[in-house]
Amino acid sequence: MGAKRVIIDKDSNLFVDGRRFKGTPGLWELIVKKKQKTGAYDGNDVKNYKEIIKMTGAMKHPENPEGPAANRGHKWKNFIRPVWEKHEQKPKQKVKRQQKKTQGQ
């Protein structure tokens, strides 16, 4: 998954960089399905999924690590894009705003 090795134990738990994520049916729904069933996962599953894609870099395009692995799918729009925008784009936008303020002074 992404650029990190993910280990799955006999109980379907996932390990990324030594951190354990409980392999719930909801988390697996988020990982393997293109479109998730409503109610098949809970808020904790979403939190863990977002942390896993952030830790592994799975949201980055393999041929262009600076760009997102974007598409028009349900999973991108509802789960991966919000993580991308929060963790990858905001720092770049802040720099641009600071540059504009500096130029205007």
Phi and psi in degrees as a GROMACS rama.xvg file:
@    title "Ramachandran Plot"
@    xaxis  label "Phi"
@    yaxis  label "Psi"
@TYPE xy
60.9109  -140.318  GLY-2
-100.722  6.74187  ALA-3
-114.083  153.699  LYS-4
-81.9027  128.818  ARG-5
-112.559  126.628  VAL-6
-104.622  135.331  ILE-7
-116.891  125.228  ILE-8
-89.2299  -179.113  ASP-9
-64.7778  -17.7465  LYS-10
-97.5414  12.0394  ASP-11
69.5951  19.0089  SER-12
-80.3247  150.855  ASN-13
-109.144  143.892  LEU-14
-126.203  124.556  PHE-15
-126.404  121.162  VAL-16
49.5185  39.556  ASP-17
81.0642  -5.63819  GLY-18
-89.9311  130.937  ARG-19
-93.1555  133.606  ARG-20
-119.837  121.921  PHE-21
-63.9039  124.456  LYS-22
-78.7223  70.9251  GLY-23
-75.2412  158.937  THR-24
-57.1211  -35.599  PRO-25
-66.8998  -41.5301  GLY-26
-64.0021  -43.0115  LEU-27
-64.8617  -34.542  TRP-28
-58.486  -44.4686  GLU-29
-67.9726  -37.1606  LEU-30
-73.1912  -45.6708  ILE-31
-99.8562  -20.5185  VAL-32
-92.2946  142.943  LYS-33
-71.6149  -40.596  LYS-34
-129.581  121.132  LYS-35
-86.0483  146.204  GLN-36
-75.0965  133.428  LYS-37
-59.85  132.966  THR-38
85.9086  -3.45954  GLY-39
-81.6862  -11.2527  ALA-40
-140.211  160.398  TYR-41
-119.026  -177.639  ASP-42
-60.8365  -34.8697  GLY-43
-68.1931  -37.9756  ASN-44
-61.7748  -43.7679  ASP-45
-63.4961  -44.5611  VAL-46
-58.962  -46.4139  LYS-47
-65.7519  -42.0379  ASN-48
-60.4608  -45.484  TYR-49
-62.9292  -39.2091  LYS-50
-65.5234  -40.6381  GLU-51
-64.3389  -45.7372  ILE-52
-68.5009  -29.6761  ILE-53
-69.8667  -47.3108  LYS-54
-64.177  -37.7226  MET-55
-88.5093  -15.3088  THR-56
75.0614  18.6073  GLY-57
-64.0065  -17.5903  ALA-58
-85.0629  -4.97546  MET-59
-91.62  146.491  LYS-60
-71.8054  128.815  HIS-61
-62.6981  -29.2357  PRO-62
-90.6217  -14.3365  GLU-63
-143.753  86.6365  ASN-64
-59.9546  -16.3327  PRO-65
-81.3083  -16.1804  GLU-66
-109.6  157.817  GLY-67
-78.8775  155.027  PRO-68
-85.1522  64.1162  ALA-69
-84.9052  151.309  ALA-70
-155.442  -170.056  ASN-71
-101.276  13.293  ARG-72
-76.8537  163.42  GLY-73
-56.5765  -46.447  HIS-74
-63.795  -42.2674  LYS-75
-61.8368  -51.9109  TRP-76
-63.9336  -39.5242  LYS-77
-95.8364  -21.2273  ASN-78
-126.125  -51.5201  PHE-79
-78.4281  -43.667  ILE-80
-56.7919  -44.9875  ARG-81
-59.8981  -36.3153  PRO-82
-68.0148  -44.4085  VAL-83
-57.8402  -49.1842  TRP-84
-64.1241  -37.7088  GLU-85
-72.981  -41.9391  LYS-86
-102.187  -17.3813  HIS-87
-113.427  -35.5052  GLU-88
-94.7793  -34.6802  GLN-89
-55.9752  -46.1848  LYS-90
-59.2835  -37.9775  PRO-91
-66.2585  -39.6368  LYS-92
-66.7923  -37.8822  GLN-93
-62.9463  -40.1805  LYS-94
-61.7133  -44.168  VAL-95
-61.862  -42.2829  LYS-96
-64.3935  -41.0056  ARG-97
-64.859  -38.7243  GLN-98
-64.0555  -41.2078  GLN-99
-64.2881  -39.8997  LYS-100
-63.9289  -41.5669  LYS-101
-65.4097  -41.7412  THR-102
-66.1761  -32.9494  GLN-103
-78.5844  -13.439  GLY-104
